[in-house]
């Protein structure tokens, strides 16, 4: 069964808790708190989530968060 990199659940134990160990910048990996499963590099995980989010926003025809200024985002909250 292929790993679903976008799932919040750990593929090994089903936990949603994750930890970021204190390491050097650009080499931080995301791990499951319960079983230690390695989700990969933090930067790669964030990049995949951002790409998926921008594709979803495009499909829904809503303004992208990256295209708006921080003040505009706070005003909508």
Secondary structure, DSSP 8 states (H G I E B T S, - for coil): ----TT-SS-TTT----EEE----TT--EEEETTT--EEEEHHHHHHHHHHHHHHHHHHHT---GGGS-HHHHHHH-
